[in-house]
Structures are given as C-alpha cells and as structure tokens.
Amino acid sequence: MLDSIDRRIVVQTQAGLPLVREPYRAIAEKLGLEEIEVIARLRRLLGSGAIRRIGVLTQYKSHSLLR
C-alpha cells in the first residue's frame, strides 16, 4: 500500500527520471526528502510490484542532436 510520500514519489517519476546527473537527489530535493529515502522507497515499490520499472523517457524529436 502506498502512503502519501510514496504517492508523491510516484507522481514525480511517472514521466521518467529528470535528465540530470543525480536524478534521485533532484527528486528528493523537490519533495523535501533525503536521496536515500527516495531510493529505498523506490526499491520497495519495485520489489512489491507497486511499480514495474523506473527509467528516463526521451522524446527524440525534441532533442537538438536529431534535428
């Protein structure tokens, strides 16, 4: 079962991880959490089957390298 913090983390990762050097830290800072808590909660959610995967989503057409 997801608590309110889990839900906030899921919302922040639904569209993919931020394209930054430390994406979990960026999510943690946005939510006012510690990076290790975000990572631990995501691992638990993956392990329980509450979420299936975590990753970066890219939109190839919007990247200047492919224009």
Secondary structure as the mmCIF struct_conf table of DSSP 4:
data_model
#
loop_
_struct_conf.conf_type_id
_struct_conf.id
_struct_conf.beg_label_comp_id
_struct_conf.beg_label_asym_id
_struct_conf.beg_label_seq_id
_struct_conf.end_label_comp_id
_struct_conf.end_label_asym_id
_struct_conf.end_label_seq_id
HELX_RH_AL_P HELX_RH_AL_P1 SER A 4 THR A 13
TURN_TY1_P TURN_TY1_P1 GLN A 14 ALA A 15
BEND BEND1 LEU A 19 ARG A 21
HELX_RH_AL_P HELX_RH_AL_P2 PRO A 23 LEU A 31
TURN_TY1_P TURN_TY1_P2 GLY A 32 GLY A 32
HELX_RH_AL_P HELX_RH_AL_P3 GLU A 35 SER A 48
TURN_TY1_P TURN_TY1_P3 GLY A 49 GLY A 49
BEND BEND2 ALA A 50 ALA A 50
HELX_RH_3T_P HELX_RH_3T_P1 TYR A 60 SER A 62
HELX_RH_3T_P HELX_RH_3T_P2 SER A 64 LEU A 66
#
